[in-house]
């Protein structure tokens, strides 16, 4: 069974989410995905079921998250003002 501690360990990027409500929703999505998929650990979830050795969904998610953060940090314009 997937635990909160496992999710927090796998996704340290969760700390980047300042909005507590949003962070809790993201965590809930991972719990729901594990439950519906019957996964005992999130590190068992493949990126895709379409072919073997596709890598892990968690690794893919972390890569995309870091890329998005790097793009945001590299932007010179401030879009929130």
C-alpha positions as CSV (number, residue, x, y, z in Angstrom):
1,X,0.0,0.0,0.0
2,X,1.2,3.5,-0.9
3,X,1.8,5.7,2.1
4,X,2.1,9.5,2.5
5,X,5.8,9.0,3.4
6,X,6.4,7.1,0.2
7,X,4.8,9.9,-1.9
8,X,6.8,12.6,-0.1
9,X,10.1,10.6,-0.5
10,X,9.5,9.9,-4.2
11,X,8.4,13.5,-4.9
12,X,10.5,16.0,-2.9
13,X,9.2,18.5,-5.5
14,X,5.9,18.6,-3.6
15,X,7.6,21.1,-1.3
16,X,7.7,23.5,-4.2
17,X,3.9,23.8,-4.0
18,X,3.2,26.6,-1.7
19,X,-0.6,26.2,-1.8
20,X,-1.4,23.6,0.9
21,X,-4.7,22.7,-0.7
22,X,-3.2,22.1,-4.1
23,X,-0.3,20.0,-2.6
24,X,-2.9,17.8,-0.8
25,X,-4.8,17.4,-4.1
26,X,-1.6,16.3,-5.9
27,X,-0.9,13.8,-3.1
28,X,-4.5,12.5,-3.3
29,X,-4.1,11.9,-7.1
30,X,-1.2,9.7,-6.5
31,X,-3.1,7.7,-3.8
32,X,-6.0,7.3,-6.1
33,X,-3.8,6.2,-9.1
34,X,-2.1,3.6,-6.9
35,X,-5.4,2.3,-5.6
36,X,-7.1,2.1,-9.0
37,X,-4.0,0.6,-10.7
38,X,-3.5,-1.9,-7.9
39,X,0.1,-0.7,-7.3
40,X,1.7,-1.5,-4.0
41,X,4.4,1.1,-4.6
42,X,4.5,4.1,-6.9
43,X,7.9,2.9,-8.1
44,X,6.2,-0.1,-9.7
45,X,4.1,2.1,-12.0
46,X,5.5,2.1,-15.6
47,X,5.5,5.2,-17.7
48,X,3.3,3.4,-20.1
49,X,1.7,0.0,-20.5
50,X,2.0,0.1,-24.2
51,X,5.5,-1.5,-24.3
52,X,8.0,-3.1,-21.9
53,X,10.8,-1.2,-20.2
54,X,9.2,2.2,-20.7
55,X,10.7,3.6,-17.5
56,X,8.9,4.7,-14.4
57,X,6.0,7.1,-14.3
58,X,7.5,8.7,-11.2
59,X,10.8,9.4,-12.9
60,X,9.0,10.9,-15.9
61,X,6.9,13.0,-13.6
62,X,9.9,14.3,-11.7
63,X,11.8,15.1,-14.9
64,X,8.9,17.1,-16.4
65,X,8.3,18.9,-13.1
66,X,12.0,19.9,-12.9
67,X,12.0,21.0,-16.6
68,X,8.9,23.2,-16.0
69,X,10.5,24.8,-13.0
70,X,13.7,25.5,-14.8
71,X,11.8,27.1,-17.7
72,X,9.9,29.2,-15.2
73,X,13.1,30.3,-13.5
74,X,14.8,31.1,-16.8
75,X,12.1,33.4,-18.0
76,X,13.0,37.0,-17.7
77,X,9.5,38.4,-17.8
78,X,7.3,38.4,-14.7
79,X,3.8,37.2,-15.8
80,X,2.3,37.5,-12.3
81,X,2.3,41.2,-12.0
